[in-house]
Amino acid sequence: MRLFAAVLPPEGITDELAVQVARLRELPGADRLRWTGRPGWHLTLAFYGEVDDDLLPALSDRLARAAHRTAPFPLALSGGGQFGHGKALWTGAAGDVEALRVLAGRAEAAARKAGLARDEHRRYKAHLTLARGRGTLDTRPYLDALAGFRGAQWTVSELALVRSRLPRSGVPGEQPRYETVGRWPFEAAG
Protein backbone atom coordinates (compact mmCIF):
# COMPACT_ATOMS: atom_id res chain seq x y z
CA MET A 1 0.00 0.00 0.00
CA ARG A 2 1.09 3.60 -0.69
CA LEU A 3 1.86 5.30 2.64
CA PHE A 4 3.19 8.48 4.18
CA ALA A 5 3.61 9.90 7.69
CA ALA A 6 1.89 13.22 8.29
CA VAL A 7 0.55 15.87 10.59
CA LEU A 8 -3.18 16.36 9.98
CA PRO A 9 -4.49 19.86 10.77
CA PRO A 10 -7.68 19.86 12.89
CA GLU A 11 -11.05 20.80 11.42
CA GLY A 12 -11.05 24.43 12.61
CA ILE A 13 -7.71 24.98 10.88
CA THR A 14 -8.91 23.40 7.63
CA ASP A 15 -12.09 25.51 7.82
CA GLU A 16 -9.90 28.60 7.90
CA LEU A 17 -7.71 27.33 5.06
CA ALA A 18 -10.81 26.57 2.97
CA VAL A 19 -11.71 30.28 3.05
CA GLN A 20 -8.23 31.21 1.80
CA VAL A 21 -8.32 28.56 -0.94
CA ALA A 22 -11.75 29.80 -2.09
CA ARG A 23 -10.16 33.24 -2.60
CA LEU A 24 -7.27 31.71 -4.54
CA ARG A 25 -9.69 29.82 -6.78
CA GLU A 26 -11.24 33.13 -7.85
CA LEU A 27 -7.96 34.37 -9.33
CA PRO A 28 -7.44 34.35 -13.11
CA GLY A 29 -6.13 31.01 -14.36
CA ALA A 30 -7.26 29.05 -11.30
CA ASP A 31 -9.13 26.61 -13.54
CA ARG A 32 -5.73 25.56 -14.95
CA LEU A 33 -4.67 24.21 -11.56
CA ARG A 34 -5.59 20.83 -10.05
CA TRP A 35 -6.71 21.85 -6.58
CA THR A 36 -6.09 19.47 -3.71
CA GLY A 37 -9.35 18.41 -2.11
CA ARG A 38 -9.83 19.21 1.55
CA PRO A 39 -9.50 15.53 2.60
CA GLY A 40 -5.98 15.66 1.14
CA TRP A 41 -4.74 18.56 3.26
CA HIS A 42 -1.82 17.40 5.36
CA LEU A 43 1.77 18.24 6.21
CA THR A 44 3.80 15.31 4.93
CA LEU A 45 6.60 14.24 7.26
CA ALA A 46 7.94 11.33 5.21
CA PHE A 47 6.68 9.74 2.00
CA TYR A 48 7.18 5.96 1.98
CA GLY A 49 5.66 4.97 -1.36
CA GLU A 50 4.57 1.38 -1.78
CA VAL A 51 5.04 -0.54 1.47
CA ASP A 52 4.65 -4.33 1.74
CA ASP A 53 1.94 -5.37 4.17
CA ASP A 54 4.59 -7.44 6.00
CA LEU A 55 6.50 -4.26 6.92
CA LEU A 56 3.46 -2.38 8.27
CA PRO A 57 3.72 -3.72 11.87
CA ALA A 58 7.40 -2.77 12.16
CA LEU A 59 6.76 0.67 10.63
CA SER A 60 3.80 1.25 12.96
CA ASP A 61 5.90 0.23 15.97
CA ARG A 62 8.69 2.62 14.96
CA LEU A 63 6.25 5.49 14.38
CA ALA A 64 4.69 4.85 17.80
CA ARG A 65 8.18 5.15 19.31
CA ALA A 66 8.77 8.39 17.43
CA ALA A 67 5.51 9.83 18.77
CA HIS A 68 6.37 8.64 22.29
CA ARG A 69 9.60 10.69 22.15
CA THR A 70 7.84 13.85 20.86
CA ALA A 71 6.26 16.62 22.93
CA PRO A 72 3.24 18.56 21.62
CA PHE A 73 4.21 21.77 19.84
CA PRO A 74 2.50 24.87 18.40
CA LEU A 75 2.06 25.27 14.66
CA ALA A 76 0.13 27.46 12.23
CA LEU A 77 -0.32 27.45 8.47
CA SER A 78 1.39 30.49 7.05
CA GLY A 79 2.46 32.12 3.81
CA GLY A 80 3.00 30.15 0.66
CA GLY A 81 5.33 29.12 -2.07
CA GLN A 82 5.78 26.91 -5.07
CA PHE A 83 7.88 24.01 -6.21
CA GLY A 84 9.09 23.72 -9.79
CA HIS A 85 7.90 27.07 -11.19
CA GLY A 86 4.24 26.42 -10.52
CA LYS A 87 4.26 22.62 -10.49
CA ALA A 88 2.95 22.74 -6.91
CA LEU A 89 1.45 25.63 -4.96
CA TRP A 90 1.55 25.33 -1.17
CA THR A 91 1.08 27.02 2.16
CA GLY A 92 3.85 26.73 4.69
CA ALA A 93 4.11 26.51 8.46
CA ALA A 94 4.99 28.87 11.29
CA GLY A 95 5.44 28.25 14.97
CA ASP A 96 7.73 25.51 16.18
CA VAL A 97 8.88 24.48 12.71
CA GLU A 98 12.06 23.01 14.20
CA ALA A 99 9.98 20.51 16.20
CA LEU A 100 8.18 19.62 12.94
CA ARG A 101 11.56 19.05 11.24
CA VAL A 102 12.69 16.81 14.10
CA LEU A 103 9.45 14.83 13.82
CA ALA A 104 9.99 14.47 10.06
CA GLY A 105 13.50 13.13 10.75
CA ARG A 106 12.06 10.63 13.20
CA ALA A 107 9.47 9.52 10.63
CA GLU A 108 12.27 8.98 8.09
CA ALA A 109 14.36 7.07 10.64
CA ALA A 110 11.33 4.92 11.50
CA ALA A 111 11.15 3.80 7.87
CA ARG A 112 14.84 2.90 7.71
CA LYS A 113 14.70 1.00 11.01
CA ALA A 114 11.58 -0.85 9.87
CA GLY A 115 13.41 -2.06 6.75
CA LEU A 116 11.89 0.22 4.09
CA ALA A 117 14.25 1.02 1.24
CA ARG A 118 15.08 4.74 1.27
CA ASP A 119 16.56 5.98 -2.01
CA GLU A 120 17.03 9.65 -1.51
CA HIS A 121 16.99 12.04 1.37
CA ARG A 122 15.68 15.54 0.74
CA ARG A 123 15.95 18.48 3.08
CA TYR A 124 12.59 18.78 4.81
CA LYS A 125 10.39 21.71 3.75
CA ALA A 126 7.19 22.07 5.77
CA HIS A 127 4.31 22.56 3.35
CA LEU A 128 0.69 21.67 2.67
CA THR A 129 0.01 21.28 -1.07
CA LEU A 130 -2.93 23.34 -2.27
CA ALA A 131 -2.74 22.81 -6.05
CA ARG A 132 -0.62 21.33 -8.80
CA GLY A 133 0.15 23.04 -12.08
CA ARG A 134 -0.79 21.88 -15.56
CA GLY A 135 1.88 23.56 -17.63
CA THR A 136 3.03 27.15 -17.52
CA LEU A 137 1.11 29.49 -15.25
CA ASP A 138 2.05 32.83 -13.73
CA THR A 139 1.85 32.01 -10.03
CA ARG A 140 2.67 35.52 -8.77
CA PRO A 141 -0.97 36.41 -7.97
CA TYR A 142 -1.30 33.21 -5.91
CA LEU A 143 1.99 33.76 -4.10
CA ASP A 144 1.05 37.40 -3.42
CA ALA A 145 -2.32 36.30 -2.01
CA LEU A 146 -0.65 33.69 0.21
CA ALA A 147 2.11 36.05 1.42
CA GLY A 148 -0.14 37.62 4.04
CA PHE A 149 -1.90 34.41 5.05
CA ARG A 150 -1.44 33.35 8.66
CA GLY A 151 -3.82 30.81 10.11
CA ALA A 152 -4.68 30.26 13.74
CA GLN A 153 -2.20 28.34 15.84
CA TRP A 154 -2.98 24.84 17.07
CA THR A 155 -1.10 22.30 19.14
CA VAL A 156 0.23 19.37 17.14
CA SER A 157 -0.21 16.37 19.39
CA GLU A 158 -0.13 13.29 17.19
CA LEU A 159 1.57 11.59 14.26
CA ALA A 160 -0.52 9.90 11.56
CA LEU A 161 0.22 7.17 9.03
CA VAL A 162 -1.89 7.74 5.94
CA ARG A 163 -2.66 5.52 2.97
CA SER A 164 -3.26 7.20 -0.37
CA ARG A 165 -5.12 5.61 -3.23
CA LEU A 166 -4.42 7.28 -6.55
CA PRO A 167 -7.28 7.87 -9.00
CA ARG A 168 -7.68 5.11 -11.55
CA SER A 169 -10.85 6.08 -13.39
CA GLY A 170 -9.26 8.68 -15.66
CA VAL A 171 -12.09 11.08 -14.85
CA PRO A 172 -10.72 14.65 -14.96
CA GLY A 173 -10.55 16.20 -11.49
CA GLU A 174 -10.78 12.92 -9.62
CA GLN A 175 -8.85 13.20 -6.35
CA PRO A 176 -6.72 10.65 -4.54
CA ARG A 177 -8.46 9.07 -1.56
CA TYR A 178 -6.83 9.16 1.86
CA GLU A 179 -7.30 6.79 4.78
CA THR A 180 -5.60 7.20 8.15
CA VAL A 181 -4.31 3.75 9.08
CA GLY A 182 -2.59 4.73 12.34
CA ARG A 183 -2.43 7.58 14.84
CA TRP A 184 -0.03 7.91 17.74
CA PRO A 185 -0.30 10.63 20.40
CA PHE A 186 2.80 12.50 21.50
CA GLU A 187 3.89 11.48 24.98
CA ALA A 188 7.07 13.39 25.85
CA ALA A 189 6.87 16.22 28.35
CA GLY A 190 7.20 19.68 26.80
C-alpha positions as a Markdown table, in Angstrom:
| # | Residue | x | y | z |
|---|---|---|---|---|
| 1 | Met | 0.0 | 0.0 | 0.0 |
| 2 | Arg | 1.1 | 3.6 | -0.7 |
| 3 | Leu | 1.9 | 5.3 | 2.6 |
| 4 | Phe | 3.2 | 8.5 | 4.2 |
| 5 | Ala | 3.6 | 9.9 | 7.7 |
| 6 | Ala | 1.9 | 13.2 | 8.3 |
| 7 | Val | 0.5 | 15.9 | 10.6 |
| 8 | Leu | -3.2 | 16.4 | 10.0 |
| 9 | Pro | -4.5 | 19.9 | 10.8 |
| 10 | Pro | -7.7 | 19.9 | 12.9 |
| 11 | Glu | -11.0 | 20.8 | 11.4 |
| 12 | Gly | -11.0 | 24.4 | 12.6 |
| 13 | Ile | -7.7 | 25.0 | 10.9 |
| 14 | Thr | -8.9 | 23.4 | 7.6 |
| 15 | Asp | -12.1 | 25.5 | 7.8 |
| 16 | Glu | -9.9 | 28.6 | 7.9 |
| 17 | Leu | -7.7 | 27.3 | 5.1 |
| 18 | Ala | -10.8 | 26.6 | 3.0 |
| 19 | Val | -11.7 | 30.3 | 3.1 |
| 20 | Gln | -8.2 | 31.2 | 1.8 |
| 21 | Val | -8.3 | 28.6 | -0.9 |
| 22 | Ala | -11.7 | 29.8 | -2.1 |
| 23 | Arg | -10.2 | 33.2 | -2.6 |
| 24 | Leu | -7.3 | 31.7 | -4.5 |
| 25 | Arg | -9.7 | 29.8 | -6.8 |
| 26 | Glu | -11.2 | 33.1 | -7.8 |
| 27 | Leu | -8.0 | 34.4 | -9.3 |
| 28 | Pro | -7.4 | 34.3 | -13.1 |
| 29 | Gly | -6.1 | 31.0 | -14.4 |
| 30 | Ala | -7.3 | 29.0 | -11.3 |
| 31 | Asp | -9.1 | 26.6 | -13.5 |
| 32 | Arg | -5.7 | 25.6 | -15.0 |
| 33 | Leu | -4.7 | 24.2 | -11.6 |
| 34 | Arg | -5.6 | 20.8 | -10.1 |
| 35 | Trp | -6.7 | 21.9 | -6.6 |
| 36 | Thr | -6.1 | 19.5 | -3.7 |
| 37 | Gly | -9.4 | 18.4 | -2.1 |
| 38 | Arg | -9.8 | 19.2 | 1.6 |
| 39 | Pro | -9.5 | 15.5 | 2.6 |
| 40 | Gly | -6.0 | 15.7 | 1.1 |
| 41 | Trp | -4.7 | 18.6 | 3.3 |
| 42 | His | -1.8 | 17.4 | 5.4 |
| 43 | Leu | 1.8 | 18.2 | 6.2 |
| 44 | Thr | 3.8 | 15.3 | 4.9 |
| 45 | Leu | 6.6 | 14.2 | 7.3 |
| 46 | Ala | 7.9 | 11.3 | 5.2 |
| 47 | Phe | 6.7 | 9.7 | 2.0 |
| 48 | Tyr | 7.2 | 6.0 | 2.0 |
| 49 | Gly | 5.7 | 5.0 | -1.4 |
| 50 | Glu | 4.6 | 1.4 | -1.8 |
| 51 | Val | 5.0 | -0.5 | 1.5 |
| 52 | Asp | 4.7 | -4.3 | 1.7 |
| 53 | Asp | 1.9 | -5.4 | 4.2 |
| 54 | Asp | 4.6 | -7.4 | 6.0 |
| 55 | Leu | 6.5 | -4.3 | 6.9 |
| 56 | Leu | 3.5 | -2.4 | 8.3 |
| 57 | Pro | 3.7 | -3.7 | 11.9 |
| 58 | Ala | 7.4 | -2.8 | 12.2 |
| 59 | Leu | 6.8 | 0.7 | 10.6 |
| 60 | Ser | 3.8 | 1.2 | 13.0 |
| 61 | Asp | 5.9 | 0.2 | 16.0 |
| 62 | Arg | 8.7 | 2.6 | 15.0 |
| 63 | Leu | 6.3 | 5.5 | 14.4 |
| 64 | Ala | 4.7 | 4.8 | 17.8 |
| 65 | Arg | 8.2 | 5.2 | 19.3 |
| 66 | Ala | 8.8 | 8.4 | 17.4 |
| 67 | Ala | 5.5 | 9.8 | 18.8 |
| 68 | His | 6.4 | 8.6 | 22.3 |
| 69 | Arg | 9.6 | 10.7 | 22.1 |
| 70 | Thr | 7.8 | 13.9 | 20.9 |
| 71 | Ala | 6.3 | 16.6 | 22.9 |
| 72 | Pro | 3.2 | 18.6 | 21.6 |
| 73 | Phe | 4.2 | 21.8 | 19.8 |
| 74 | Pro | 2.5 | 24.9 | 18.4 |
| 75 | Leu | 2.1 | 25.3 | 14.7 |
| 76 | Ala | 0.1 | 27.5 | 12.2 |
| 77 | Leu | -0.3 | 27.4 | 8.5 |
| 78 | Ser | 1.4 | 30.5 | 7.1 |
| 79 | Gly | 2.5 | 32.1 | 3.8 |
| 80 | Gly | 3.0 | 30.1 | 0.7 |
| 81 | Gly | 5.3 | 29.1 | -2.1 |
| 82 | Gln | 5.8 | 26.9 | -5.1 |
| 83 | Phe | 7.9 | 24.0 | -6.2 |
| 84 | Gly | 9.1 | 23.7 | -9.8 |
| 85 | His | 7.9 | 27.1 | -11.2 |
| 86 | Gly | 4.2 | 26.4 | -10.5 |
| 87 | Lys | 4.3 | 22.6 | -10.5 |
| 88 | Ala | 3.0 | 22.7 | -6.9 |
| 89 | Leu | 1.4 | 25.6 | -5.0 |
| 90 | Trp | 1.6 | 25.3 | -1.2 |
| 91 | Thr | 1.1 | 27.0 | 2.2 |
| 92 | Gly | 3.9 | 26.7 | 4.7 |
| 93 | Ala | 4.1 | 26.5 | 8.5 |
| 94 | Ala | 5.0 | 28.9 | 11.3 |
| 95 | Gly | 5.4 | 28.2 | 15.0 |
| 96 | Asp | 7.7 | 25.5 | 16.2 |
| 97 | Val | 8.9 | 24.5 | 12.7 |
| 98 | Glu | 12.1 | 23.0 | 14.2 |
| 99 | Ala | 10.0 | 20.5 | 16.2 |
| 100 | Leu | 8.2 | 19.6 | 12.9 |
| 101 | Arg | 11.6 | 19.0 | 11.2 |
| 102 | Val | 12.7 | 16.8 | 14.1 |
| 103 | Leu | 9.5 | 14.8 | 13.8 |
| 104 | Ala | 10.0 | 14.5 | 10.1 |
| 105 | Gly | 13.5 | 13.1 | 10.8 |
| 106 | Arg | 12.1 | 10.6 | 13.2 |
| 107 | Ala | 9.5 | 9.5 | 10.6 |
| 108 | Glu | 12.3 | 9.0 | 8.1 |
| 109 | Ala | 14.4 | 7.1 | 10.6 |
| 110 | Ala | 11.3 | 4.9 | 11.5 |
| 111 | Ala | 11.2 | 3.8 | 7.9 |
| 112 | Arg | 14.8 | 2.9 | 7.7 |
| 113 | Lys | 14.7 | 1.0 | 11.0 |
| 114 | Ala | 11.6 | -0.9 | 9.9 |
| 115 | Gly | 13.4 | -2.1 | 6.7 |
| 116 | Leu | 11.9 | 0.2 | 4.1 |
| 117 | Ala | 14.3 | 1.0 | 1.2 |
| 118 | Arg | 15.1 | 4.7 | 1.3 |
| 119 | Asp | 16.6 | 6.0 | -2.0 |
| 120 | Glu | 17.0 | 9.6 | -1.5 |
| 121 | His | 17.0 | 12.0 | 1.4 |
| 122 | Arg | 15.7 | 15.5 | 0.7 |
| 123 | Arg | 16.0 | 18.5 | 3.1 |
| 124 | Tyr | 12.6 | 18.8 | 4.8 |
| 125 | Lys | 10.4 | 21.7 | 3.7 |
| 126 | Ala | 7.2 | 22.1 | 5.8 |
| 127 | His | 4.3 | 22.6 | 3.3 |
| 128 | Leu | 0.7 | 21.7 | 2.7 |
| 129 | Thr | 0.0 | 21.3 | -1.1 |
| 130 | Leu | -2.9 | 23.3 | -2.3 |
| 131 | Ala | -2.7 | 22.8 | -6.0 |
| 132 | Arg | -0.6 | 21.3 | -8.8 |
| 133 | Gly | 0.1 | 23.0 | -12.1 |
| 134 | Arg | -0.8 | 21.9 | -15.6 |
| 135 | Gly | 1.9 | 23.6 | -17.6 |
| 136 | Thr | 3.0 | 27.2 | -17.5 |
| 137 | Leu | 1.1 | 29.5 | -15.2 |
| 138 | Asp | 2.0 | 32.8 | -13.7 |
| 139 | Thr | 1.9 | 32.0 | -10.0 |
| 140 | Arg | 2.7 | 35.5 | -8.8 |
| 141 | Pro | -1.0 | 36.4 | -8.0 |
| 142 | Tyr | -1.3 | 33.2 | -5.9 |
| 143 | Leu | 2.0 | 33.8 | -4.1 |
| 144 | Asp | 1.0 | 37.4 | -3.4 |
| 145 | Ala | -2.3 | 36.3 | -2.0 |
| 146 | Leu | -0.6 | 33.7 | 0.2 |
| 147 | Ala | 2.1 | 36.0 | 1.4 |
| 148 | Gly | -0.1 | 37.6 | 4.0 |
| 149 | Phe | -1.9 | 34.4 | 5.1 |
| 150 | Arg | -1.4 | 33.3 | 8.7 |
| 151 | Gly | -3.8 | 30.8 | 10.1 |
| 152 | Ala | -4.7 | 30.3 | 13.7 |
| 153 | Gln | -2.2 | 28.3 | 15.8 |
| 154 | Trp | -3.0 | 24.8 | 17.1 |
| 155 | Thr | -1.1 | 22.3 | 19.1 |
| 156 | Val | 0.2 | 19.4 | 17.1 |
| 157 | Ser | -0.2 | 16.4 | 19.4 |
| 158 | Glu | -0.1 | 13.3 | 17.2 |
| 159 | Leu | 1.6 | 11.6 | 14.3 |
| 160 | Ala | -0.5 | 9.9 | 11.6 |
| 161 | Leu | 0.2 | 7.2 | 9.0 |
| 162 | Val | -1.9 | 7.7 | 5.9 |
| 163 | Arg | -2.7 | 5.5 | 3.0 |
| 164 | Ser | -3.3 | 7.2 | -0.4 |
| 165 | Arg | -5.1 | 5.6 | -3.2 |
| 166 | Leu | -4.4 | 7.3 | -6.5 |
| 167 | Pro | -7.3 | 7.9 | -9.0 |
| 168 | Arg | -7.7 | 5.1 | -11.6 |
| 169 | Ser | -10.8 | 6.1 | -13.4 |
| 170 | Gly | -9.3 | 8.7 | -15.7 |
| 171 | Val | -12.1 | 11.1 | -14.8 |
| 172 | Pro | -10.7 | 14.7 | -15.0 |
| 173 | Gly | -10.5 | 16.2 | -11.5 |
| 174 | Glu | -10.8 | 12.9 | -9.6 |
| 175 | Gln | -8.9 | 13.2 | -6.4 |
| 176 | Pro | -6.7 | 10.7 | -4.5 |
| 177 | Arg | -8.5 | 9.1 | -1.6 |
| 178 | Tyr | -6.8 | 9.2 | 1.9 |
| 179 | Glu | -7.3 | 6.8 | 4.8 |
| 180 | Thr | -5.6 | 7.2 | 8.1 |
| 181 | Val | -4.3 | 3.8 | 9.1 |
| 182 | Gly | -2.6 | 4.7 | 12.3 |
| 183 | Arg | -2.4 | 7.6 | 14.8 |
| 184 | Trp | 0.0 | 7.9 | 17.7 |
| 185 | Pro | -0.3 | 10.6 | 20.4 |
| 186 | Phe | 2.8 | 12.5 | 21.5 |
| 187 | Glu | 3.9 | 11.5 | 25.0 |
| 188 | Ala | 7.1 | 13.4 | 25.8 |
| 189 | Ala | 6.9 | 16.2 | 28.4 |
| 190 | Gly | 7.2 | 19.7 | 26.8 |
